[in-house]
Amino acid sequence: MARGKGAMVWRLRAWKGGDPQQQAAHAAELGLSHVSIKIIDGRSERWEGSLPNQNADLLPAALTALRGRGIQVKAWGWTYGGRYIAGVFVKDAGVARAEGELAASLCARYGIREFDIDAEAEYNRSGMAPSAEAYMTGFETGTPSVHHYLCSYRFPRTYQAAFPMDAFATYQEGWAPQVYWIGDNRLDGGAIQTERSKLQYDGIRALPFQPVAPTYVAAGPWTATGEQLRLFFARAVVLGCEGVSVWDLPQANTEQLQAIGTFAWPGPPPPPTDPVSVEIRAPAGKISVTVTET
């Protein structure tokens, strides 16, 4: 799992006007180690009809620019696990498998090694375990070398009891839950909810954990404050999380961007610096000893 500070991007054209060089410079300025970009919605890599400058159009240049700055590019995509007929959702494991296969093929096309599986509303109903199994089977058959992480609900056991967590869990290599503490105005609201989320996921399977914070305007409107984000990041470090992310980077306001940019994610521990004791035995009469530290 990518380590350190990261960010998710929904629409590339909304980030720095779609300019790849500005996007890469912005990510570097914020100190991001990775950026996860949406590459698929269900079975479509062009999910916005005939609109110009969709992610499929802008992705190749963004990949080159971000990688040129040493920033890892991940990807994410929405899965439906079925289809809508006249506005009514119909479960369909065959559709789910096709979604997984296409997501994997796109990762292979772009050389992407990590993928976040965004399974939400359509899966939050009874009887969706076959679709979850089919999606994962399709994905792993398509590109077994791509690491995949479930990017879904923060409290799947208590708030989304119908969600087929066990079916998804068997296949996952890490968790990237959307810890959106909407409406929680406590300074440490996000930090508290992150810890609670990790406890639930550890109870399912103890895997690498990378929570996602909200940087978008939610109902109300409500937005996470910069201090809430800082405390969220800090709690993730204390909990031993591999990293953190936010959704959606282009929607982040000035205060949120400042919090992201100024938080220093700790690097690998330095080598030991404890003093070393050296005992030297010399023959009688020896009065001069030279010790050279290497």
Salt bridges, closest charged atoms under 4 A:
ASP41 OD2 - LYS38 NZ 2.81
GLU45 OE1 - ARG109 NH1 3.08
GLU48 OE2 - ARG11 NE 2.77
GLU48 OE2 - ARG13 NH2 2.83
ASP57 OD1 - ARG46 NH1 2.64
ASP92 OD2 - ARG83 NE 3.02
GLU101 OE2 - ARG97 NE 2.98
GLU114 OE1 - LYS74 NZ 3.71
ASP116 OD1 - LYS74 NZ 3.55
GLU140 OE2 - HIS148 NE2 2.93
ASP166 OD1 - ARG157 NH2 2.84
GLU173 OE1 - HIS147 ND1 2.77
GLU173 OE2 - HIS148 NE2 3.83
ASP184 OD2 - ARG186 NH2 2.62
GLU195 OE1 - ARG235 NH1 2.88
ASP202 OD2 - LYS198 NZ 2.91
GLU227 OE2 - ARG230 NH2 2.83
GLU279 OE2 - ARG281 NH2 3.00
